[in-house]
Every structure is written in C-alpha cells, then in structure tokens.
Amino acid sequence: MPIRLKKLIGTFLLVALVVVYAVVATIVAVAQFSQSGPLVHLAFFAFSGLLWILPAMGIIKWLIIEPRPKG
C-alpha cells in the first residue's frame, strides 16, 4: 500500500474514532450519570477522555510501520 494512501486512511480513521468515541461517551454519560453529581461527571469524562488514546495508538502504530520491501 502506498504510504500516502496509508496516511490518508489513517487520518480518516483517527477523525472517525474521535467523533464516534465522543458521541458514545456522551450518550453513556447522559444515560448512566444524569442524576449524579459533578464529581462523578468529572471522573467519568477524565477516564473516558484518556481511554480513546488506546485505539488511537493502534492506528498510529499501524501508520508508522514501514512497508515490507518487495522481494
């Protein structure tokens, strides 16, 4: 796969990940913590705000892997 195409795909994947993850985290927060206090909200959004890094690291790792030379 050409590196430019790989980076384009990775960019779209990262943007889609952030958008979908933000929507899902907000839906979960509204559904589960609507009656909770501000400290619970803070803890949830701090945790979920850091959790998206794990799948993003996988995408970035895939982006920086050098293609195998054609042999």
Protein Blocks (a to p, Z undefined) as FASTA:
>chain_A
ZZklmmmmmmmmmmmmmmmmmmmmmmmmmmmmmmpcfklmmmmmmmmmmmmmmmmmmmmm
mmmpccdddZZ
